[in-house]
């Protein structure tokens, strides 16, 4: 199997490209916590200096791309260079950039993003957060998840997210 076939999973059974059931990891305690229960510090304003506590629950009602990254992750920084263009091309899509680093390291690596992008800093343990969002490769970054309008994961990807992958998800995550 290709790496994509191993790490990319869709919730929709007809589109699933997942490991055989016997190779699936056992559910963890972190998976019992709903993804909208995790807390984040949202950075906004000039130079991202404003900070407020939020959850992803505040952005329900339309699909959302959630991209996890760290400022000391070279592939993450490569992906960050692509995200302003992706966001500008998909203005109707909510995008949450979730940093697994502290606020200052996060600010140091941010570009100016369109209004549909929220910059968040994780307040919970990175490992349990990633597991709750379906990352079976502990702390493997960058990691992206597409959520449908109800907040269910309908696409997952380890590695740099390509525009083609996002377009594929957009077609099934309506």
Secondary structure, DSSP 4 states (H G I P E B T S, - for coil): --HHHHH---SSGGG-----GGGSPPP-GGGGS-GGG--EEEEESGGG-EEEEE-GGGGTTS-EEEEEE-TT-HHHHHHHHHHHHHHHHTTTSEEEEEESS-HHHHHTT-----TTEEEEEE-S-HHHHHHHTT--STT-SSEEEEE-TTS-EEEEEESPPPHHHHHHHHHH--
